[in-house]
Amino acid sequence: MTDPSSNLFQTGLSTLNEYLGTHDSPILRGIEKEGLRASRSLDIAQSDHPSALGHPLTHSRITTDYSEALLELITSVHNSRESLLDELENVHAFVQAQLGDELLWAGSMPCRLQGDESIRIAEYGDSNIGQLKHVYRQGLGVRYGRIMQSIAGLHFNFSLQDSFWQAMQARQKNQQTLRDFKSDQYFGLIRNFRRHAWLLMYLFGASPALDKSFLKEGEQAGLETLDSRGTLYKPFACSLRMGDLGYHNNAQSSLNICFNTLDNFTHTLGEAVKTPYPDYQKIGILQDGQYIQLNSNILQIENEYYSSIRPKRTTLSGEKPTQALIERGVEYIEVRCLDLNPMLPLGIDASEVDFLDLMLMHALLKPSDFIDDAHCHELEYNFTQTVDKGRDPSLLLKREGKEISLKDWGLELVREMQGLAEIMDQKSGDGRYRRTLEIQTGKLQNIELTPSARVLNTLRTENLSWLELAGRLSETHQNILSKQFNTERANLSPQFSDEARRSFELAENRKASDDCDFSTFLARYQEA
């Protein structure tokens, strides 16, 4: 008997194949890449955000995320993988050329820290919106500690051209509005992504080790000692960043955010923003007359909810993310679980982008049932097990109540993507998608080829601590990119200087347009 889900997948492949016969690739991509500023002595930077990089509130491509030292580099939306990585490289090269005696830290887990007080909360000026962003981050500090605000990651934004959605809707004879059809399809993608997000952790997780200064003195948090210079690790870990040491907290563990429909998602997330949390009530909102958190609810704002993937919609000034989703539907999805690969100058390369294209298109085209509570626990188990010990050859994951090895399931998923890769390669013409599947198959067949294994093997074979390895890589990347900017890309310097100048003007305009004090502004924002 033919599997109906197989027929639906083949229909999706056929739709894509026909579309590519008359159109360019429908995929649109963007990247938001974080990176911590560090001193040459490998300590977290204590300096202000460099003025040469523009104003962090209003610069479109260079800002900060959480801590003052944590840069965030943002690309625009690109239909071409080449232009996406070229822009990311341009921004990187410019930033590297401006850092002087500081380094842009290569890894997700940070450089040397000196406790919470060494991590400055990001500052965005004294406009109301700037203060909102700062107080929100103060709230993260008092709720979860500042240490986690030194972790860096990479977000991959993915969407599809409306012309493809229209072709897909016509093929399915769907009668919804285009907005509702797109939202439903994006949520189907999200559900399938969550089912298989563990695969990304295995293939691209690159944070198996950290410096002991990340932990409180005397703590080891279940980690083993790798060397006498302060490197701690887990032998089979793929991504310490995405485990209990990273963005994890008890308050959010009680949340039951539903990804089955847009209405359920926005409702459950909205309730979390409105529901008081006793521990946060004890902290209070003001301390010595200064705001230390926006409110005492489970979430201060929607963005405080940590997840591996999010539905997104560009917001208007002062608009909340859930409002934007309700009003205008899902515009794109944001993959949030990617580590920086410290071996790579940009933290990501073309092969990873190509695999993300495939994995996300596969998640879209495959049938995607709603996820019930039991299934939700299962997929969370698979994710956390892979994060913590994904390279353990004996690791078994759970699939519909039965056990399956990570390797067997991973190879099965990669094989399912072969037909999709062939269709997409007909348009690219260079075999890039089949090539990335070969690379990922190699990692599944040989654990030592994974980024997390390569990091640990380099630490061992070259007798380096995490600080020494990441510091050396950070310096190497900086030398290459800053030299490149000052020679091959010197013509971009006036453009970046103009952007920086305009960002300061925009920040001044934001301040001048304020029509009330911050307390009134905050009350209005939370009532909206």
N, C-alpha and C positions, 0 to 999 in steps of 0.2 A: 504493500500500500504506500502511495506517495505521501511524504510528510508535507502537510499544508504550509508549514512555516518555510520549508525549502522552496516551495512554489512562490511564496511572497518575496523571498530573497531574490530569486531569479527574476521576478518581475521588476524589482528595484534595480538589479544590474542591467536589465534590458532597457529600462527608462534612462539610466545614466549613459549607456552605450549610444542610444539614439540621440540623446542630448549632445554628447561630445562629437557627434557627426557633423553638427552645424554650429556649435558654440565652443568657446574656450572653456577651460576648467571652471566649474561654478564655485570653487572653494575660495573663500576669503579668510585671511589669517592676520593676526597681530600678536605681538609679544610684549609682555611686561616683565622685565628682568631686574631683580634686586641684587645689590652687591654692597657689602659693608666696607666703609672706609677704615683703613688700619694704618698705624704708624709703621715706620721702618723697623721698630723694635717688636713688631707683631702684636701690639696692643690696640684695642679699639680706639678710634680717633675721638678726641675731645673737642675738636675745633668746630666752628660753625659750618653749616653748609656753604661751600665755596661760592662767593658772589659771581665768579666768572661763569658758573653753571646756571645762573638766573635765579628767579624767585621760585621756591618750591611749591607755592600755592597756585601759581598761574602759568608756569612753563609747561608747554604741551608734551615735551619729550623727556624732561629731566626733573624728577621730584624726589621726595623722601617718603619712606614707608615705615611708620612706627617710630624708630629712633632717629635722632639727628644724623647719625653716621650711616644710616642704611639708605643708600641711593636706590632709586627706582628709575630705570631707563625704559621708555615706552615708544614703540613704533606706531606708525599709522597703520591703516588696514591695507593689505596687499593681496592681489590676485596671483602674484608670482612669488614662488619661494625664493628665487634669486634676489628680487628687489626687497623682500622682507629681511633677509639676512644682511643684505648690503646696507639697509638703513640702520639695522641694529649695530653693525660694525662701524658705521659712520659715527653714531652717537657714542659708542664705546671709545672709539679712537679719540674723539674730541674730549671726553671726560678724562681719559687716561693722560692726555697731554696737559690737563689743567691741575692735576693733583699734586704736583711738586714733590714734597717729601712723603706723601702718603701713598698707600697702595689701595687698589680695589680688590678686596679679598676674593679669591678664586672659588672657594667652596661654600656650601650651604651652612655647615656648622662653623661657628665664628672663630675669630682670632682670640688672643688672650683677653680675658675679662677680669675686672676687679670687683665683682659683685654688682648688685643692682645699681649702685650709685655711679658706676662707671658708664652706664648706658643713659645718655641724655635723651629725654623725650623730644621728639621732632617739634620744631617751631615753625609757624606759618604766618607770623605777623599778627598785628592787633586788630585786624578787621574782624567782624563777627564770625564770618565763615572760617577765617584762620584760627580764631579761638576755639571754635567748635571742633575742628580737626585736632587741635592740640589737647583739649580737655578729653576728647574721646580716647586718645592715646594715654593720657594720664590715667584714665579709668582702666585701660588694659593693664597698666602697670600695677595699680593697687589690687586688681582682681587676680591677676595671674603671675605677678612679678615681672620685672623688666627683662630678665634674662632671655626669655623666648623672643623678645623683640630685637634680638641680635641675629636671629636665624634668617637666612636668605633663600629664596626660591625663584622659580620661573613660572609665569602664567601664560598659557597658550590660548588665544582667543580664536574661535572658529565659527564661521557662518557660511551661508550659501546664497548665491545670487537669486533674486526673486524669479528670474526667468526659469531657473531649475525647479523652484518650488511650484511654479505654475504648470510646468510639464509633468511633474510628479502628481500634482493634484488632478490634472486632466486624466492621467493614466489610471488613477484610482477611482475616477468618476465621483470625486468628493465634492460635496455641495457647501462646505463651510466657507466663511470669509477667509481670505488668504491669511489674515492675521491669526485667526484661530487655528487654521490648518498648520501653519508654521509652528505655533506654540505647542500644539499637540505632538508634532513630529519631533521637535527639539526635546520635549520631555521623554519621548520614546528613546531618543538617542542617550539622554542622561541616564535612564534606567539601565540600558544595556552597558553603558560605560561603567556604571557602578558595579555591575555584575563581573566585569573583567578588569577593573582598575588595578588589581593585584599584578597583572601582567606588565603594566608600565613600571610598577615598583621594582619588579625583578629585572627588567630590561634596562632601565635607566636610573634606578636608585644609585646614588653615589656618595652617601654619607654614612659609612659604617663605623666611623671613628670620630672622636672629638677630643678637645683639650680638657683636662680636669677642671680648669677654671670655669667651665660652663656649669658645674655643679657646686653646691655649697660645700664648704670645707669638711672633709671627712666622709662625705657621701660618695657612693659608688654606683647607686641606682641599677644594680644588676649587671653592670659592665665589668669586663675583665681588663687587666692592666697589660698594655702592649709593650711599653718600654719604661725606663726609669725617668723619663723626661715629661711625664704627665699625659701620655696618650692613653685613652680608654676606648674600648671597642666591644662589639659583639661579634663573635666569630662568623656567624652566618647572616648578619644583618645586611639589608639592602639600603635602608633609609632611616637612620635614627631621627632625622628631621620630622618624619611623618608618624613617628611612634609616640609613646607616652612622654618622652622627653621634649617633644615639640609642642605643637598647638593642640593641647588636650587639657580639659578641665572638668571638674565634677559637675558644675552647673549645666554645661552643655550636654553632658552624657545623659541627662534626664530628658533632653528634648526628643520629640518624635516628629521631626520635620519630614513631611511627605513629598515625594517627588513624582507622584502618580499623575497629578494634573496641575495646571497653573493655579486654579482656584484653591486646591488643597495646599499647595506650596506657599502661596502668599498668605493664606489664612493661618497656617500653623506657624510660619515665621513671624507674622504680625502679632500673634498672641504672645510669642516669646518676648517681644519688645515691650509688651504691656504688662507682663506678669512679674510682680515683685519677687525678689529672691532674698531670704532672710539674712544670709551672710553679707550681701552687698548693702542691705539696709543698715547693718551694724557699722559698716565703714562710713556711711554718710555721704552726702553729696558735696558739702562744703567743709573745708578745713582752714581755720584762720582766715575766713572770709574769701577763700579761693576755691574755685571748683576743682574737685579731684576726680569726679566722674559725671557723666551727663545725667544719669538717673541710677536707681538702685534695682532695676529690673534684670531678668535673666540675661537679656541682651540690651546694651545701650542703644545700638542701631542694628539694622539688618546685617551690615557687613561684618559684625562681630561673630556671626555664625561661621564656624570653620568647616569646610567640606571639600572633598576632592574635586568637585565640579559644581558650577553654578549656572543657572539661567540668568542672562543679563539683558538690560536695555539701557541705552544711554539716557542719563537723567537730565532734566532741565534744572536750572539754578534753584536750589532749595527744595527740590523734589526728592522724595524717598525712593529707594530702589523698588520696593513693592508697589508703590503708586505707579511708577513708570511701567512696570510689568502689567499691572491691571489695566491701565489706560491704553497701552499700545502693543502689548504682547511681547514675546521673546524676540530679541534682535540677534543675539549670538550666545554661545556658551563659552564659559571660561574654565579651562582645565587648570587646577591649582596645585596638583600634587607632584610637580616635577622638581627634582633636585637640580642644582647647578653641577655640571660635570667639571670638576676642578682642572681636568687635563685639557679642557678646551678654552680658547681665549674668550669666547662668547658664552660659555656655559652650556651651549647647545650647538649641534651641527646639522647639516642638510639631511643626513640620514634619519635623524630623530624627527625632524619636521615631516619628512616623507612618511614615516611610520605613523605619526599622529594623524596625518591626512587619512591614511588607510584605516586606522583603528576607529576613527570618528565616523567615517563614511560607512564602515561595516556596522557600527553601532546604530546608525541611522536606518540603513536598509534592512537590517534583520528585524523580524517581528519582536515586539517588546511588551510582554504582559505586565500588568501592574505588579508591584512588589508588596507582598503581605509581610506581617511582622516576622514570621518564621524565616522567610527568605531574606529579609533585611538583616537579621542576626547572622545568617549564613554568609552573606557577602561581606559583612563587617569582619567576621572571623577570618575569611580568606585574605582580606586586605591587611589586617593587623599581623597575621601569621607571616605573610610575605615580607612585610616591612621589617619584622623582627628577626626572621630566620629563613628568608626566601632562598638562600643558597644551600640550605641543608638538603642533601640528596634524598633524605628519607621523609621530607615534608609532604604531607597529604592535605589537600584542600577538600572542601565539601561542595558537592554539586547535587542539588535536589535530594539531600539526605544521604548520599553515597560518597565514599571517599575516592579521590582521584589524585594522582601525583601532579605536582605543578608542571613538571616537564611534559607529561603526556597531554594535559589540558592545553598548555601553551602551544605545543606543536599542532594540536588540533585546530586551535584558533588561527594560527598562522596559515595553515593549509586552507582554511575557509576563506582567507583573504586573497588567495592566489588569483582567482578569477577576476576579482575586483582590481587587483594590481595590473593584470593584463589589459583590462579595459582602459584604465587610467594611463598606462604606458603608451597606448596607441596615440593619445593626445600629446603626452610629453615627448615621445619619440626617442627617449634616451635610456629606457629600461630602469629608471630610478626606483620605481616602486617594487619591481621584482628584486632589484639589488638590495633594498633595505630589508625585504623579507628574508633574503639569504643571510644577511648580517644578523638579524634577530634569531633566525633558526640556529645559527652558530652559537649564540649565547645560551640558548635553551639546551643545546647538546653539550656544551662545554662551559661550566660555571665560571671558569677562570677568565672568560672573555667579557663578563659583565663589568660595568664601571666600578661597582662596589668591591669586587674581587681585585680589580686592577689597582684601586687605591690601597687596599690592604697589602697586596703583594709588593707594591712600590715602597710602602713604609718599611716592610720587613727586609727586602733585598737591598735597599739603599741605606738601611739603618737610620731612618729619619723619623722624627716625631711628627704628629699632625701639624703642629705649628710650623715646623721646618719645611715640610713638603708643601703645604698650602702657601706659605710665605714665598718659597722659591718659585712656585708656579705663578703666583700673583705678580712677582717682579718680572718674570719672563714675559707674561702676557702684556704687562704695561710697557716694557721696552719695545716689543714688537708693534703694538698698536699706537703708542704715542709717536714713535718714529714714522710710522705709516701716515699718521695725520699730518705731521710736519713736513712731509715730502709729497707723497702721492695725493693726499686729500687736503692740502693746504688751501686750495680754492674754496673749501667749505667754511673756513674760519670766519669770514665776514657774515655769513648766513647765521652761524651759531651766535656770534656776538650780537647781531640784530635781535635774534630771538630772546637772548638774555635781557637785553635792554627793554624790549617790549613787555617782557614778563613783569619787570619791576613797575612799569607804567600801569599795567593791568592790576597789579596788586594795590597800587595807590588808588586807582579808580574804585576798586572793591571797597576800600576803606571809606572813601568819600561818599559812596552811595548808601552807607549804613544810615538808617533812619531811627534807630533806637539803641539802647544799651544792650549788652550781651545777655543779661538775664531775661529781658523781654524777648530778644531774638530766640533764645533757647526755648522759652515757653511756647512761642509761635511754632517753632520747628517741631516740637514734640506733640503739639495738638493737631498738626496738619494730617 
